[in-house]
Amino acid sequence: MILYAGLAFVTTLITTPWVARFMKAHNITGRDVHKPIALDIPEMGGISYVVSLTLVWVAAFFLLGNLEYAAVTCVLLLSAALGAYDDLKGMSQMKKLAVSMVLGVPLLFLVTDTTINLVVVTVDFSWVYYILVIAGVSACSNATNILAGFNGEEAGMGAIAAFSLAVCCLILGIEQSQLILATLCFSLLAFLLFNMYPAHIFPGDTGTLPIGAVIASSVILGKMELLGVIALLPAITEFFLKLKIRFSGKSYGPTRVVRGRLHPPPYLSVANVLSRTFSLTEKTLVTMLWILGGTCGLISVLMSLLMRWN
């Protein structure tokens, strides 16, 4: 696992600057609106870790012979393709949510257990479980896509959730999902070196959709769905808050920056609640979000210990 994680880190570290230069040369950029001077930053940087993870998981599939790596690679590429289309052509959030229902289809061929362990009780959902797989991958991919917009937010939150769940896998002895999550974590950490404040590249939907899709896939295949929900709770909360306003947050306008402090628009979101409650800079807000994600990750690890003891 260490070898695969290291390979994912190094490959992403090498490819990210190249992707940034390519996107800049082709004017595929986004405005960094939370800075005194709004610069054009290369977009679709998530391609770097999508390529890296694809190479690593394809190698794992051929070397280890487990179909789970092939299935998760399919989910990764499908979600990245959807994100790339949205980055280049544009798509409403509701349409994106509907189309993303196809992302979990590759996992259906590997589902053999339709139960969910809720620690105190295990519930068999029978055929409904297959619907939950489709809905879960779609919701999680869109959740990590929605909880975004600040330097280092998406990659950092994704790395924290992936690391926490990889530790859960170690505790529970789930090898395949552990490899998937560890490689995702290290790949995102390599990307974060270029994406953290002040960002030199943005992941774009090409990069944010796969984070949630891959994490959801790994917890489904590893049969630790409850732990995945806990680790992704900030993103899932964001998803339902945005669903309440039918994903129309852009109509309220962007977060304003006055003397370096964030002044959010008047609708509920995880970031807006924090920046409205406290006087925060972008860097401090992202740090608080990382702490929130780390707290949820720690709870998921503690829950995995309870599962093992039970």
N, C-alpha and C positions, 0 to 999 in steps of 0.2 A: 504493500500500500504506500509506503514512504517513497518508493521509487516512482510510482505513478503520480503521486502528489507533487514530487519534485519536478518531474517532467512537465506537468501542467503549469507549474509556476514559471519555469524557465521559458517554456514555449510562449506563454502569454507575455512575459517580460520582453521577449524578442520581437513579437509580432505587433504589440500595441503601438510603438513609435512608427512603425511602417504604415499601419492602418491610419494613424493620425495624419501622416504626411499625404497619404493617398486621398483621404476625405477632404483635406484642406485644398489640395491641388484641383479637386473636382467640385469645389464650392459646396460640399455637403457639410454644412455647419449649422450651429445653433447659437442664439444669443445668450450670453451669461448675464442675465438681467439683474442679478442680485449684487452687482459690483458698481462702484462709482462710475466707471467707464465700461459700458456693456460691450465686451469683445465678442468676436465670432470664434467659437470653439468647434473643432472637428466633431461631427456627430457619428453615430453608428459604430462607435468604438467597441461595442460588445462583440463585433465580429472576431476580435482578437481572441477572446476566451471561448467563443463558440468553436472556432477552428481548433484551438488547443485541446478543448475537451473532446471534440470529435476524434482527433488523432489518438488521444490517450484511451478513450473508451473502445474504439475500434481495435486498438492493440490489445486491450484487456479481453475483448471478446474472442479474438483469435488465439491468444495465449492461454486464457483460462477457460474458454469454451462455455461461458454462461450467457444465455439469451437475454438476461436482464440488462446487460450492458448494451446490447443491440437495440432493445426496446427503448431504453432511456436516450440513446443517441438519436433515435427517430423522433422522440418527443422534443429533444433539444433542437434538432434541425427544423422541425415543423414550426415550433414557436419562434425561432429566429427568422424563418421565412416570413411568417405573419408580421413580425416586428419590422422587418426590412421593408415590406410593402407599405406599412403604415408610415414609416420614416420617409419614404420616397414619394408616396402617392397621397397619403392621408386617409384616415378612416375614423368614423365616429366611435366613441367608446362603447356604445351599445352594440354596434355592428361587430366591433372587435371581440366583445364578450361572446356574441353568438357564434362567430366563426371559430373562436378558440375552443369550442366544444369538441372539435376533431382532435385536439392535441392529445387527449388521453386514450384514444383508440388503440394505439400499439400495446398499451398495458393490459387491455382486456384479454388478450391471448395468453397472458401469464397468470391471470387470477385463478387461484385454486381454493382460496380460503375467503369466504364472504363474511367473516366475523370481524368485529372491532373490539379491541381490548380497552375498556374504560376503567381499568384498575380494579374497581370494586365489583365489576360484573363484565362479562363478555357477551356481546349481543350479536346474534346472527341476522344479518340483513337480507339474506337470500338473494334474489334477483335484483333487489333494490340497490345492492352494493355496486353493481355495474353502473348504475345511473350516478351513484355517488362518486365513482372514480372519474367519470366524464365531467361532472359538475365541479369536483374538487380540483382537478388539474386546471380547468378553465378559470375558476375563481382565484386560485393561488397565483397563476401566471398574471392575471389582470391586477391582483392585489399588489404584487411587487412592482408592477408597471405604474400603478397609481400613486404609491407611496414613493414619490420621486420629485426631483426638481432642484435639489441643492447639492453642491459639490460633495461627492463621496457618500452621499446618502444611500443610494441603491446598492452599490458594490459593498459598502461597509455593512449594511444591514443583512445583505445576502450572505456575506462571509461569516458573520456572527451566527446566523441561524444554521448555516451549513456545518460550522464547527461544533456547535452545541449538539446537533443531531448526530454528527459523527461520533461524538463522545457517548451519546445514548446507544449507538450501535455497538461501540466497544463494550459497554456495560452489558448489553443484551446478547452479544455474540452474533451480530448480524453482519457478515463479512461483505456481501455484495454492495449493500447500501452504504456501508462505511467507506468503501473505496470511492463510490460515486460522490458522496458528500465531501470527503476529504479533498478529492481532486477539484471539486467545485470551489471549495473554500480557498485553496491555495491559488487557484487561477484568478479568483476575484481579488485576492490580496495583491497579486502582481499587477492587476489592472488598477487597483486602488492607488498604487504609487503614482500613477499618472492622472487619476481622477479626483483625488482628495484636494481640499482647498489649498491653493487656487487651482482649479481643474485645467488640465491641458487637453482633455478629451472627454466627451460625454458618451455613455453607453448607448443612448437611443433606445427606442422600443426593441430594436434588434437585440439589445443586451438585457433589458429589464424583464421582458416576458419570459425568456428562458430560465431566469433565476427561480421564479416561483414554480414554473412547470417542472423543472428538474427536482426541486426539493419535494414537491408533491409526489412526483413519481417514485422517488427513493423511499419516502415514508409509506407509500402504498405497497410497494414491493417488499419492504421490510416489515410490514404489519405493525407499524407504530404510528397510526393515524392521529391518535390523540396528542402524542408528543409533537407531531408536526404542526398541529393547530396551535399549540401553546407557543412553540418557537416562532411561528409566523403571526402571532396575535396582533402586533402593531400593524402589519400590512393588511390583515383580515379586517381589523377594526376600521382602517382607512377605507377599505373596499365598501363596507356597509354604510359608512358615513357619506361617501360619494354616491353610492346607490340611492340614498335618501333624496339627493338633489338631482338624480338621474344623470350623474357625471357631467353636470353643467358648470363646474367650477370655473372654467375659463371665461364664462360670461360675466363673472364678478370682477375680472381683471386680475393682474398678477400681484404678488406680494410686493409692496413698495419698500424701498430702502431709504431711510432718512438718517443721515449722519452715521451710517453703518449699522443702524438698528432696523430690524424687520417689522413692518406693519402689515399684517395679513389682511386679506379680503374678508368680508363678513359672512363666512359659512364655516361649518364645522369640519375640521380635519385634524388628524393627530398633530401635524406640524403647526397648524393655525392655533390650536388650543395652547400649545407650549409657547409660541411666540407672542400670543396675546396675553398670557398669564405673566410671563417674564419678559424683561427687556433684553432681547437676544440678538447677537450677530449671527450671520449665516454659519460660521464655524462653530459657535457655541450651540446653536440649534442642532446641528448634525451630531455633535458630541453627545448631547442629551438623547437624541434618537438612538445612537449606538448604545448608550447606557440602558435605555428602555429595552432595546433588542437583546442586550446581554442579560438583563434581568429575566426576561421571558425564556431565554436559552437556559439559564441556570435552573429555572423552575422545571423545564423539560428534563434536564439531567437528573434532578432530584426525583421526578416522577418515574424516570426509568429505573432508578434504584428501588423504588417501591414495587415496580413491576417485576423486577428480578427476585426480590424477596418473596413476592406472592407466588 
